[in-house]
């Protein structure tokens, strides 16, 4: 990103690589599909931009983006996901992306995991993580089918979802972290996923980004959206 002189041109990111732009666009599209009023916290230093998201599973997600030009000063800015996705789609021929206006940060944006001090707990195949998510989705449907039609209220569905996604699936990491990785497009089809811990935090490290959550009950979000929107990866755009 090239940062212009103060008071001159708007703040811009330089994401010249089409592959990087496409990957970021897909990530933002999935976040917006889960929460159309969601926010993203942007942090950049040098030629690396970190795009934080807060999907409604009590986790925070991070997608790193390589910039073609370094920022002049470190960037830390919270913006609306949909507005950022729109600006990205309007990028100039040189990959210049004008950043949208700052918005008030949600609770999760002020409580991000540490940058260092992570210890590896386990490494698992990405396919095993996907299988665990699919079993969770199937289990949700089976549990719902056992409820009488009149009992399938939003609170009842959220209670079932909470029970399923709170179950640990590897090294104490709850299944909701794996589900969030799939929903946001960070979980790869092949390869491996690392599991790390740092203090109160746990993290799934995927080749395309990571999902982190706190052991002490999440990051202040909760399953407050329609749980049916959490059962299959949303389509970007």
C-alpha positions as CSV (number, residue, x, y, z in Angstrom):
1,X,0.0,0.0,0.0
2,X,1.2,3.5,-0.8
3,X,0.2,6.0,1.9
4,X,-0.2,9.5,0.5
5,X,0.7,12.7,2.3
6,X,-1.5,13.6,5.1
7,X,-4.5,15.7,3.9
8,X,-3.9,14.8,0.3
9,X,-5.1,11.7,-1.5
10,X,-7.1,9.1,0.4
11,X,-5.3,6.2,2.0
12,X,-4.7,3.4,-0.6
13,X,-3.5,-0.2,-0.6
14,X,-1.3,-1.5,-3.4
15,X,-2.4,-5.1,-4.0
16,X,-1.1,-5.5,-7.5
17,X,-1.0,-9.3,-7.7
18,X,-4.3,-10.5,-9.2
19,X,-4.1,-13.7,-7.2
20,X,-3.8,-11.8,-3.9
21,X,-6.8,-9.5,-4.9
22,X,-8.9,-12.5,-5.8
23,X,-8.1,-14.3,-2.6
24,X,-8.8,-11.3,-0.4
25,X,-12.1,-10.7,-2.4
26,X,-13.2,-14.2,-1.7
27,X,-12.4,-13.9,2.0
28,X,-14.3,-10.6,2.3
29,X,-17.2,-12.0,0.4
30,X,-17.6,-14.9,2.8
31,X,-17.4,-12.6,5.8
32,X,-20.0,-10.3,4.3
33,X,-22.3,-13.3,3.6
34,X,-22.1,-14.4,7.2
35,X,-22.7,-10.8,8.5
36,X,-23.6,-8.1,6.0
37,X,-22.9,-5.4,8.7
38,X,-19.6,-6.9,9.7
39,X,-16.3,-5.1,10.1
40,X,-12.7,-5.9,9.4
41,X,-9.7,-4.6,11.2
42,X,-6.7,-3.9,8.9
43,X,-3.2,-3.9,10.2
44,X,-0.2,-3.3,7.9
45,X,3.5,-2.9,8.2
46,X,6.0,-3.1,5.4
47,X,4.6,-5.1,2.6
48,X,2.2,-7.3,4.7
49,X,-1.4,-6.5,5.4
50,X,-3.4,-8.5,7.9
51,X,-7.2,-8.5,7.5
52,X,-9.0,-9.6,10.7
53,X,-12.6,-10.7,10.6
54,X,-15.1,-11.8,13.3
55,X,-17.5,-14.5,11.9
56,X,-20.3,-15.3,14.3
57,X,-18.6,-18.3,16.0
58,X,-16.8,-16.6,18.8
59,X,-13.5,-16.6,16.9
60,X,-11.3,-14.1,15.0
61,X,-9.9,-14.9,11.6
62,X,-6.8,-13.5,9.9
63,X,-5.9,-13.4,6.2
64,X,-2.5,-12.1,5.3
65,X,-2.2,-10.2,2.1
66,X,1.1,-9.3,0.3
67,X,1.4,-5.7,-0.8
68,X,3.3,-4.6,-3.9
69,X,4.5,-1.4,-2.1
70,X,5.3,-1.0,1.6
71,X,3.2,1.3,3.8
72,X,5.0,4.5,4.7
73,X,3.8,4.2,8.3
74,X,2.1,1.3,10.2
75,X,-1.6,1.1,9.5
76,X,-4.3,0.1,11.9
77,X,-7.9,0.8,10.7
78,X,-11.3,-0.8,11.2
79,X,-13.7,-0.6,8.2
80,X,-16.9,-2.1,7.0
81,X,-16.4,-5.5,5.2
82,X,-18.8,-4.8,2.4
83,X,-17.3,-1.3,1.7
84,X,-13.8,-2.8,1.6
85,X,-15.0,-5.6,-0.8
86,X,-16.6,-2.9,-3.0
87,X,-13.4,-0.8,-3.0
88,X,-11.4,-3.9,-3.8
89,X,-13.6,-4.7,-6.8
90,X,-13.0,-1.1,-8.0
91,X,-9.2,-1.4,-7.8
92,X,-7.3,0.5,-10.4
93,X,-5.1,-1.1,-13.1
94,X,-2.1,-0.9,-10.8
95,X,-3.9,-2.7,-8.0
96,X,-4.5,0.5,-6.0
97,X,-7.4,0.1,-3.5
98,X,-8.8,3.2,-1.8
99,X,-9.7,2.3,1.8
100,X,-13.2,3.1,3.1
101,X,-13.9,5.3,6.0
102,X,-13.2,4.2,9.6
103,X,-16.1,2.6,11.5
104,X,-16.5,1.9,15.2
105,X,-14.7,-1.3,16.1
106,X,-16.8,-4.3,17.3
107,X,-15.8,-6.0,20.6
108,X,-13.6,-8.6,19.0
109,X,-11.5,-6.0,17.2
110,X,-10.1,-4.8,20.5
111,X,-9.1,-8.2,21.7
112,X,-6.8,-9.8,19.1
113,X,-4.4,-12.7,19.8
114,X,-0.7,-12.1,20.4
115,X,1.7,-11.9,17.5
116,X,4.4,-14.1,19.1
117,X,4.9,-16.7,21.8
118,X,3.0,-19.5,20.1
119,X,3.8,-23.2,20.9
120,X,2.8,-25.9,18.5
121,X,0.4,-28.5,19.9
122,X,-0.4,-30.7,16.9
123,X,-0.5,-30.9,13.1
124,X,-3.5,-32.5,11.4
125,X,-4.4,-33.2,7.7
126,X,-6.8,-30.6,6.3
127,X,-9.0,-33.4,5.1
128,X,-9.5,-34.6,8.7
129,X,-10.5,-31.1,9.7
130,X,-13.0,-31.0,6.9
131,X,-14.4,-34.4,7.9
132,X,-14.9,-33.1,11.4
133,X,-16.8,-30.1,10.2
134,X,-19.0,-32.3,8.0
135,X,-19.8,-34.6,10.9
136,X,-20.7,-31.5,12.9
137,X,-23.1,-30.2,10.3
138,X,-24.7,-33.7,9.9
139,X,-25.0,-33.9,13.7
140,X,-26.8,-30.6,13.8
141,X,-29.3,-31.7,11.2
142,X,-30.0,-35.0,13.0
143,X,-30.5,-33.2,16.3
144,X,-32.9,-30.7,14.7
145,X,-34.9,-33.4,13.0
146,X,-35.5,-34.9,16.5
147,X,-37.2,-31.7,17.6
148,X,-40.9,-31.3,17.1
149,X,-41.8,-28.6,14.4
150,X,-43.0,-26.2,17.1
151,X,-39.8,-26.6,19.1
152,X,-37.5,-25.5,16.3
153,X,-37.2,-22.0,17.5
154,X,-34.1,-19.8,17.1
155,X,-33.0,-20.2,20.7
156,X,-33.4,-24.0,20.5
157,X,-31.4,-24.1,17.3
158,X,-28.7,-22.0,18.7
159,X,-28.5,-24.2,21.8
160,X,-28.0,-27.2,19.6
161,X,-25.4,-25.4,17.5
162,X,-23.5,-24.3,20.6
163,X,-23.4,-27.8,21.9
164,X,-22.0,-29.1,18.6
165,X,-19.5,-26.4,17.8
166,X,-18.1,-26.3,21.4
167,X,-17.0,-29.9,21.3
168,X,-13.1,-30.2,21.1
169,X,-11.9,-31.9,18.0
170,X,-8.0,-31.7,18.3
171,X,-5.7,-30.5,21.1
172,X,-8.6,-29.0,23.0
173,X,-9.6,-26.7,20.1
174,X,-13.4,-26.5,19.7
175,X,-15.0,-27.5,16.5
176,X,-16.2,-24.0,15.8
177,X,-12.7,-22.9,15.0
178,X,-12.6,-25.5,12.2
179,X,-16.0,-24.5,11.0
180,X,-15.0,-20.9,10.9
181,X,-11.9,-21.8,8.8
182,X,-14.1,-23.6,6.3
183,X,-16.8,-20.9,6.2
184,X,-14.3,-18.1,5.5
185,X,-12.4,-20.1,2.9
186,X,-9.2,-20.4,4.9
187,X,-9.3,-24.2,5.3
188,X,-7.4,-25.8,2.4
189,X,-8.5,-28.8,0.5
190,X,-5.2,-30.6,0.9
191,X,-2.1,-30.1,3.1
192,X,-1.9,-29.7,6.8
193,X,-3.3,-27.5,9.6
194,X,-1.3,-26.5,12.6
195,X,-2.7,-26.1,16.1
196,X,-1.0,-23.6,18.5
197,X,-1.4,-22.1,21.9
198,X,-0.3,-18.9,23.5
199,X,-1.5,-18.1,27.0
200,X,-5.3,-18.0,26.9
201,X,-5.4,-18.3,23.1
202,X,-5.7,-21.3,20.7
203,X,-5.1,-21.0,17.0
204,X,-5.6,-23.1,13.8
205,X,-2.9,-22.1,11.3
206,X,-3.9,-22.8,7.7
207,X,-1.8,-22.0,4.6
208,X,-4.2,-19.2,3.7
209,X,-4.7,-17.7,7.1
210,X,-5.6,-18.6,10.7
211,X,-8.5,-18.8,13.2
212,X,-8.0,-17.9,16.8
213,X,-10.1,-18.1,19.9
214,X,-9.8,-17.7,23.7
215,X,-10.0,-20.7,26.0
216,X,-12.1,-18.6,28.5
217,X,-15.2,-18.3,26.4
218,X,-14.5,-16.7,23.0
219,X,-14.1,-13.1,21.9
220,X,-17.4,-11.7,22.8
221,X,-19.5,-12.5,19.7
222,X,-21.7,-15.6,20.1
223,X,-24.0,-17.4,17.7
224,X,-26.4,-14.5,17.3
225,X,-27.2,-14.9,13.6
226,X,-29.5,-17.4,11.9
227,X,-27.7,-20.7,12.6
228,X,-28.8,-22.1,9.2
229,X,-26.4,-19.6,7.6
230,X,-23.5,-21.3,9.4
231,X,-24.1,-24.7,8.1
232,X,-22.4,-24.4,4.6
233,X,-19.8,-22.1,3.2
234,X,-21.4,-19.0,1.8
235,X,-20.7,-18.0,-1.7
236,X,-18.7,-14.8,-2.1
237,X,-20.2,-11.8,-3.9
